[in-house]
Amino acid sequence: MSLLEVTEALCAHGPNDRPFIVGIDGLGGAGKTTFVKKLSRELKNWHHEVIVLPLDDYIVETKKRYETGYEEWYEYYYLQWDIRLLETELFKKLRNNSTDLTLPYYDRATDTIMPQHIHLTSSTIVLIEGVFLQRDEWRDYFDYVLFIDCSREVRAERVLNRDLYIGDYQTRVNKYKNRYWLAEEHYIKSVEPKKKADGLYSTRT
């Protein structure tokens, strides 16, 4: 699909009595954030109210997702977010046309959770961007899911050159091998997100 085709597909949903929930799914380094910026701009040009919610803004504190006794990939897939809390405070409330959300925003500077208050209307298109969006607990809440597809080679190059905060190059490689990539493999095998998505957008470079 092209950006125009995605925009047209979202605009075609018509009037609704609650926010339209869109998932921008994809693995690390696929280009989700860049695509969401373009899509948000296009939707606003079509006179839609849009709000973007990056899933990485709602992770839990470090102590809850590191050195927990579980394997690193498990920590990333199952413990990085409070899955049930987000289901209750984000997805269910959007489905029930709540115009005011209070989400658990993660403050990276202090490694603490603080409440983030968000106001929206029933006509808002909500773009939720992140990995693992089509996990069983969340998939049915989405009205439309787009999977951002990109080759593993390109994604690996992007993240290993991007995530300098992790440490030197070998440290980055080790962390991705032990934590992120294994969790992504689990997601691909157990959920089949490309197959379940409503649309597929490919990035090449």
C-alpha positions, -999 to 999 in steps of 0.1 A, spaced: 0 0 0 11 36 -6 7 64 19 -22 77 -2 -40 43 -1 -36 41 37 -49 76 41 -79 69 19 -86 36 37 -87 54 71 -108 83 58 -133 59 43 -145 46 76 -171 73 79 -187 89 109 -184 70 141 -197 73 176 -163 68 192 -126 74 183 -113 54 154 -84 33 167 -55 27 143 -25 5 151 8 12 133 26 -21 140 61 -32 130 93 -45 144 122 -24 157 138 -2 131 110 -7 105 103 30 102 70 32 122 77 66 137 87 82 104 56 68 87 32 79 115 45 115 111 37 114 74 3 98 79 -7 122 107 2 151 84 -19 137 56 -49 130 77 -48 165 91 -46 178 55 -79 159 50 -93 178 79 -93 150 104 -85 154 141 -56 131 149 -37 121 180 -5 100 180 2 77 210 37 61 209 35 28 228 71 34 241 58 63 261 39 39 283 65 13 294 70 4 331 98 12 354 132 -4 349 130 -27 380 98 -43 365 114 -52 332 150 -59 339 166 -86 361 133 -101 369 144 -137 368 129 -143 334 147 -145 301 155 -112 285 132 -117 255 103 -126 279 109 -94 298 107 -74 267 76 -91 252 56 -96 284 69 -71 310 79 -40 291 43 -27 293 16 -32 318 -5 -51 293 -37 -53 313 -35 -17 325 -32 -4 290 -61 -26 279 -83 -10 307 -71 26 306 -65 30 268 -82 4 246 -114 -2 265 -119 35 272 -114 44 236 -139 17 226 -164 31 251 -160 66 237 -143 80 267 -132 116 258 -107 118 287 -78 93 292 -53 91 320 -23 70 308 8 58 326 35 80 310 71 68 316 95 96 325 129 84 314 148 111 333 135 98 366 125 62 358 91 68 372 55 67 360 34 99 360 -2 104 349 -7 118 314 -41 133 308 -54 133 272 -85 148 258 -101 137 226 -134 136 208 -155 109 193 -143 120 158 -106 116 167 -84 92 147 -61 77 173 -28 64 158 -11 40 183 24 33 172 46 5 185 57 -31 185 36 -61 194 3 -42 189 -15 -73 176 -9 -94 207 -40 -113 217 -49 -89 246 -51 -59 223 -59 -69 187 -96 -69 188 -97 -33 200 -82 -19 168 -104 -8 140 -75 -9 115 -40 -22 118 -12 -14 94 20 -34 96 52 -16 86 73 -42 68 111 -39 64 139 -64 58 158 -77 88 191 -65 74 179 -29 70 162 -29 104 193 -43 121 215 -16 105 192 11 117 188 1 153 225 -8 158 236 26 145 207 44 163 207 31 198 240 44 210 227 48 246 230 10 250 268 10 248 294 2 223 286 -17 191 291 -52 205 271 -44 235 243 -33 212 245 -64 192 244 -86 223 214 -68 237 194 -71 204 203 -108 201 193 -117 236 164 -93 242 147 -76 212 152 -99 183 142 -131 202 110 -113 214 103 -102 178 107 -138 166 83 -149 192 58 -123 180 62 -133 144 58 -170 151 30 -168 176 9 -139 163 16 -137 126 12 -100 125 17 -95 88 -11 -119 81 -35 -104 106 -29 -68 97 -55 -50 76 -28 -34 55 9 -37 47 33 -8 40 68 -17 30 99 4 36 130 -4 16 157 20 28 
